[in-house]
Amino acid sequence: MSSDPEETQKPWRFVTNHTQVLLAIAQNPDVRARDIADAVGITERAAQRIVADLVEAGYIESARVGRRNHYTINRAVTMRHPAQHDHEIGALLDLLELDEP
């Protein structure tokens, strides 16, 4: 039996992958999907799907700049869960965003 708490805990998280992707974009609006995937611990394809979800829902806008994308977060969009529907995503980002990458 392992004494490492990471190995004995169930694999759920408080912050979803969608939120983790949003945080990665908040820290670097020019981040590549590959770098998002590495930071979140998901595949590059999953990162691309999540970015597409966030664009479709209006949380971020994507603009092509040369060969890369530049993302802008719409901080005024409210959270999706009914329990937080009146809270803007910007407040969550302020709470969770780290000063250092």
Contacts in CASP RR format, 6 or more apart in sequence:
PFRMAT RR
TARGET T0000
AUTHOR 0000-0000-0000
METHOD contacts of the structure
MODEL  1
MSSDPEETQKPWRFVTNHTQVLLAIAQNPDVRARDIADAVGITERAAQRI
VADLVEAGYIESARVGRRNHYTINRAVTMRHPAQHDHEIGALLDLLELDE
P
2 8 0 8 1.000
15 23 0 8 1.000
15 96 0 8 1.000
17 40 0 8 1.000
17 42 0 8 1.000
17 46 0 8 1.000
17 50 0 8 1.000
18 50 0 8 1.000
18 53 0 8 1.000
18 54 0 8 1.000
19 92 0 8 1.000
19 96 0 8 1.000
20 39 0 8 1.000
20 40 0 8 1.000
21 36 0 8 1.000
21 40 0 8 1.000
21 47 0 8 1.000
21 50 0 8 1.000
21 51 0 8 1.000
21 54 0 8 1.000
22 54 0 8 1.000
22 59 0 8 1.000
22 60 0 8 1.000
22 73 0 8 1.000
22 89 0 8 1.000
22 93 0 8 1.000
23 93 0 8 1.000
23 96 0 8 1.000
23 97 0 8 1.000
23 98 0 8 1.000
24 31 0 8 1.000
24 35 0 8 1.000
24 36 0 8 1.000
24 39 0 8 1.000
24 40 0 8 1.000
25 31 0 8 1.000
25 36 0 8 1.000
25 51 0 8 1.000
25 54 0 8 1.000
25 60 0 8 1.000
25 71 0 8 1.000
25 73 0 8 1.000
26 73 0 8 1.000
26 93 0 8 1.000
26 97 0 8 1.000
27 97 0 8 1.000
27 98 0 8 1.000
27 101 0 8 1.000
28 35 0 8 1.000
28 101 0 8 1.000
29 70 0 8 1.000
29 71 0 8 1.000
29 72 0 8 1.000
29 73 0 8 1.000
30 65 0 8 1.000
30 68 0 8 1.000
30 69 0 8 1.000
30 70 0 8 1.000
30 71 0 8 1.000
31 71 0 8 1.000
32 68 0 8 1.000
33 44 0 8 1.000
33 47 0 8 1.000
33 48 0 8 1.000
33 51 0 8 1.000
34 44 0 8 1.000
34 47 0 8 1.000
36 47 0 8 1.000
36 50 0 8 1.000
36 51 0 8 1.000
37 43 0 8 1.000
37 44 0 8 1.000
37 46 0 8 1.000
37 47 0 8 1.000
40 47 0 8 1.000
42 50 0 8 1.000
51 60 0 8 1.000
51 62 0 8 1.000
51 71 0 8 1.000
54 60 0 8 1.000
55 61 0 8 1.000
55 62 0 8 1.000
57 77 0 8 1.000
57 80 0 8 1.000
58 74 0 8 1.000
58 77 0 8 1.000
59 73 0 8 1.000
59 74 0 8 1.000
59 77 0 8 1.000
59 89 0 8 1.000
60 71 0 8 1.000
60 72 0 8 1.000
60 73 0 8 1.000
60 74 0 8 1.000
61 71 0 8 1.000
61 72 0 8 1.000
61 74 0 8 1.000
62 69 0 8 1.000
62 70 0 8 1.000
62 71 0 8 1.000
63 69 0 8 1.000
63 70 0 8 1.000
63 71 0 8 1.000
63 72 0 8 1.000
64 70 0 8 1.000
73 89 0 8 1.000
73 90 0 8 1.000
73 93 0 8 1.000
74 89 0 8 1.000
75 88 0 8 1.000
75 89 0 8 1.000
75 90 0 8 1.000
75 93 0 8 1.000
76 88 0 8 1.000
76 89 0 8 1.000
76 90 0 8 1.000
77 88 0 8 1.000
77 89 0 8 1.000
78 84 0 8 1.000
78 85 0 8 1.000
78 86 0 8 1.000
78 87 0 8 1.000
78 88 0 8 1.000
78 89 0 8 1.000
79 85 0 8 1.000
79 87 0 8 1.000
79 88 0 8 1.000
79 89 0 8 1.000
79 92 0 8 1.000
END
